[in-house]
Amino acid sequence: MAGGDEGSLVPREVPGSYGMPFVSAIRDRLDFYYFQGQDKYFESRVDKYGSTVVRINVPPGPFMARDPRVVAVLDAKSFPVLFDVDKVEKKNLFTGTYMPSTSLTGGFRVCSYLDPSEPTHTKVKQLLFSLLASRKDAFIPAFRSHFSSLLATVESQLVLSKKSNFNTLNDATSFEFIGDAYFGVLPSASDLGTTGPTKAAKWLIFQLHPLVTRRGARRSRRRR
């Protein structure tokens, strides 16, 4: 943070507070998920400290995440600093302060949890981009084929029963598309059959469940 014009910028301490260890982090989690909600939570801290760059706790905190303390960047002008790898470490931070067990990913930290300074980060990215380049001619045809079929199914269901569960159809179509586009294999034609999307969803929820509230789940169901 700084004050004055660009010719006389004076660095100053980032404002904010983490409060009492453990207790404040629990209270802030309740504010974030239940009492205030995400938007109001950040807005109230900006108003309190008179800054869009503040020190705060972010969920889930104890006992699910070891350290909830962050410096939150809440304005467009300051946001680009997050892309400066010399100033911001991105190790184990893909889902904020919480990181799921590596037992869910074969004992490995996947690319999204690797900081760019780590040698494995570059190797994994190179592998992914090489795979993408090798299948570049398959992506657009696969997308057109799978999602044209999806929309046709939605339309036929609307005609027949006046309703269609788009989310379920989209989950299945997206799973098929990824398998086809990246590997030239339809998951439904493998041993997975039609169980792939459900298994993938269960695998994902075990990684993200500390970040999901009952209140948020109810809102999601209402949107469907």
C-alpha positions as CSV (number, residue, x, y, z in Angstrom):
1,M,0.0,0.0,0.0
2,A,1.2,3.6,-0.6
3,G,0.0,7.2,-0.4
4,G,0.6,10.3,-2.5
5,D,1.1,10.6,-6.2
6,E,3.2,8.1,-8.2
7,G,6.3,10.2,-7.7
8,S,6.1,10.1,-4.0
9,L,4.8,6.7,-3.1
10,V,5.4,5.8,0.5
11,P,5.2,2.0,1.4
12,R,3.2,1.3,4.6
13,E,2.2,-1.8,6.5
14,V,-0.8,-3.7,5.1
15,P,-3.7,-3.0,7.5
16,G,-5.9,-5.7,9.1
17,S,-5.9,-8.2,11.9
18,Y,-5.9,-11.9,12.3
19,G,-7.3,-11.6,15.9
20,M,-6.9,-14.3,18.5
21,P,-5.4,-17.6,17.4
22,F,-8.0,-20.3,16.7
23,V,-11.0,-18.3,18.2
24,S,-10.9,-15.5,15.6
25,A,-10.5,-17.9,12.7
26,I,-13.6,-19.9,13.8
27,R,-15.6,-16.7,14.2
28,D,-14.5,-15.5,10.8
29,R,-15.5,-18.8,9.2
30,L,-19.0,-18.3,10.7
31,D,-19.1,-14.8,9.3
32,F,-18.0,-15.9,5.9
33,Y,-20.4,-18.8,5.4
34,Y,-23.4,-17.9,7.6
35,F,-23.6,-14.5,9.3
36,Q,-22.4,-12.2,6.6
37,G,-21.8,-14.2,3.4
38,Q,-18.8,-14.0,1.2
39,D,-19.3,-10.6,-0.4
40,K,-20.3,-8.8,2.9
41,Y,-17.4,-10.5,4.7
42,F,-14.9,-8.8,2.4
43,E,-16.8,-5.5,2.1
44,S,-17.0,-5.1,5.9
45,R,-13.2,-5.6,6.3
46,V,-12.5,-3.1,3.5
47,D,-14.7,-0.6,5.3
48,K,-13.2,-1.3,8.7
49,Y,-9.6,-0.9,7.7
50,G,-10.0,1.6,4.9
51,S,-8.1,-0.5,2.4
52,T,-8.7,-3.0,-0.4
53,V,-5.5,-4.9,0.6
54,V,-6.0,-6.3,4.1
55,R,-4.8,-9.0,6.5
56,I,-7.7,-11.3,7.3
57,N,-8.5,-15.0,8.0
58,V,-10.2,-17.0,5.3
59,P,-12.1,-20.3,5.7
60,P,-12.1,-23.1,6.4
61,G,-9.5,-22.5,9.1
62,P,-9.2,-24.9,12.1
63,F,-9.3,-27.9,12.2
64,M,-9.4,-28.3,8.4
65,A,-6.7,-25.9,7.3
66,R,-3.5,-25.3,9.3
67,D,-3.1,-21.6,8.7
68,P,-6.1,-19.3,7.8
69,R,-4.0,-16.1,7.7
70,V,-3.8,-14.3,4.3
71,V,-3.3,-10.9,2.7
72,A,-6.4,-10.4,0.6
73,V,-6.2,-8.4,-2.6
74,L,-9.6,-6.9,-3.3
75,D,-9.2,-4.4,-6.1
76,A,-8.3,-4.6,-9.8
77,K,-5.3,-2.3,-9.5
78,S,-3.5,-4.5,-6.9
79,F,-4.7,-7.8,-8.4
80,P,-1.8,-8.2,-11.0
81,V,0.7,-8.7,-8.1
82,L,-0.8,-12.2,-7.8
83,F,0.9,-13.1,-11.1
84,D,4.3,-12.1,-9.9
85,V,5.9,-15.3,-8.8
86,D,8.8,-13.4,-7.2
87,K,6.3,-11.9,-4.7
88,V,3.6,-14.5,-4.3
89,E,4.2,-18.2,-3.5
90,K,1.5,-20.5,-4.9
91,K,2.5,-23.7,-3.2
92,N,-0.5,-25.8,-2.0
93,L,-2.9,-22.9,-2.4
94,F,-5.2,-23.9,-5.3
95,T,-8.2,-24.1,-2.9
96,G,-7.1,-21.3,-0.7
97,T,-5.7,-22.2,2.7
98,Y,-7.0,-25.7,2.5
99,M,-5.3,-28.6,0.7
100,P,-6.8,-32.0,0.3
101,S,-4.9,-35.2,1.2
102,T,-2.6,-36.4,-1.5
103,S,-4.0,-39.9,-1.0
104,L,-6.8,-38.7,-3.3
105,T,-4.3,-38.1,-6.1
106,G,-2.1,-41.2,-5.8
107,G,0.3,-39.6,-3.3
108,F,1.2,-36.8,-5.6
109,R,0.6,-33.0,-5.4
110,V,-1.1,-32.2,-8.7
111,C,0.0,-29.3,-10.9
112,S,-2.5,-26.8,-9.4
113,Y,-0.8,-27.2,-6.0
114,L,2.8,-26.8,-7.3
115,D,4.5,-23.4,-7.2
116,P,6.1,-22.4,-10.5
117,S,9.5,-22.4,-8.8
118,E,9.2,-26.2,-8.3
119,P,10.9,-28.3,-11.0
120,T,8.0,-30.7,-11.2
121,H,5.6,-27.8,-12.0
122,T,7.3,-27.2,-15.3
123,K,7.5,-30.9,-16.2
124,V,3.8,-31.5,-15.5
125,K,2.8,-28.4,-17.5
126,Q,5.0,-29.5,-20.4
127,L,3.3,-32.9,-20.4
128,L,-0.1,-31.4,-20.4
129,F,0.7,-28.9,-23.2
130,S,2.3,-31.7,-25.3
131,L,-0.8,-33.8,-24.9
132,L,-3.0,-30.9,-25.9
133,A,-0.8,-30.2,-28.9
134,S,-0.9,-33.8,-30.0
135,R,-4.7,-33.8,-29.9
136,K,-5.3,-30.3,-31.3
137,D,-7.1,-31.6,-34.4
138,A,-9.5,-33.6,-32.3
139,F,-10.8,-31.0,-29.9
140,I,-13.2,-29.0,-32.0
141,P,-14.8,-32.0,-33.8
142,A,-15.2,-33.8,-30.5
143,F,-16.8,-30.7,-28.9
144,R,-19.2,-30.2,-31.7
145,S,-20.2,-33.9,-31.7
146,H,-20.8,-34.3,-28.0
147,F,-22.4,-31.0,-27.2
148,S,-24.6,-31.0,-30.3
149,S,-25.9,-34.4,-29.1
150,L,-26.4,-32.9,-25.6
151,L,-28.5,-30.1,-26.9
152,A,-30.5,-32.4,-29.1
153,T,-31.3,-34.6,-26.1
154,V,-32.3,-31.6,-24.0
155,E,-34.7,-30.4,-26.7
156,S,-36.3,-33.9,-27.2
157,Q,-36.8,-34.2,-23.4
158,L,-38.4,-30.7,-23.3
159,V,-40.8,-31.7,-26.1
160,L,-41.7,-35.0,-24.5
161,S,-42.0,-34.1,-20.8
162,K,-41.6,-30.3,-20.7
163,K,-38.5,-30.6,-18.5
164,S,-34.9,-31.6,-18.7
165,N,-32.1,-32.1,-16.1
166,F,-29.4,-30.2,-17.9
167,N,-26.8,-30.5,-15.1
168,T,-26.8,-34.3,-15.1
169,L,-26.7,-34.5,-18.9
170,N,-23.9,-31.9,-19.0
171,D,-21.8,-33.8,-16.4
172,A,-22.0,-37.0,-18.5
173,T,-21.3,-35.1,-21.8
174,S,-18.4,-33.2,-20.4
175,F,-16.8,-36.4,-19.0
176,E,-17.2,-38.1,-22.4
177,F,-15.8,-35.1,-24.2
178,I,-12.7,-34.9,-22.1
179,G,-11.9,-38.6,-22.6
180,D,-12.6,-38.3,-26.3
181,A,-10.7,-35.0,-26.9
182,Y,-7.6,-35.8,-24.9
183,F,-7.2,-39.6,-25.4
184,G,-9.5,-40.6,-28.3
185,V,-11.4,-42.9,-25.9
186,L,-15.0,-42.8,-24.8
187,P,-15.2,-43.5,-21.1
188,S,-18.6,-45.0,-21.5
189,A,-17.1,-47.6,-23.9
190,S,-14.5,-48.6,-21.2
191,D,-14.9,-50.5,-18.0
192,L,-16.3,-47.4,-16.4
193,G,-19.4,-47.6,-18.5
194,T,-21.8,-44.8,-17.4
195,T,-20.5,-44.6,-13.9
196,G,-17.6,-42.2,-14.7
197,P,-19.3,-38.9,-14.0
198,T,-20.7,-40.1,-10.6
199,K,-17.3,-41.5,-9.5
200,A,-15.6,-38.3,-10.6
201,A,-18.1,-36.2,-8.6
202,K,-17.5,-38.3,-5.5
203,W,-13.8,-38.0,-5.9
204,L,-14.0,-34.3,-6.2
205,I,-16.4,-33.7,-3.3
206,F,-13.9,-35.4,-0.9
207,Q,-11.3,-32.8,-2.0
208,L,-13.6,-29.8,-1.7
209,H,-16.1,-30.6,1.1
210,P,-14.5,-28.4,3.8
211,L,-15.2,-25.4,1.4
212,V,-18.8,-26.3,0.9
213,T,-21.6,-25.3,3.4
214,R,-25.0,-26.8,3.9
215,R,-26.4,-23.3,3.1
216,G,-24.4,-23.2,-0.2
217,A,-25.6,-26.7,-1.1
218,R,-29.2,-25.7,-0.6
219,R,-28.7,-22.7,-2.9
220,S,-27.2,-24.9,-5.6
221,R,-30.1,-27.4,-5.4
222,R,-32.6,-24.5,-5.8
223,R,-30.8,-23.3,-8.9
224,R,-31.2,-26.7,-10.5
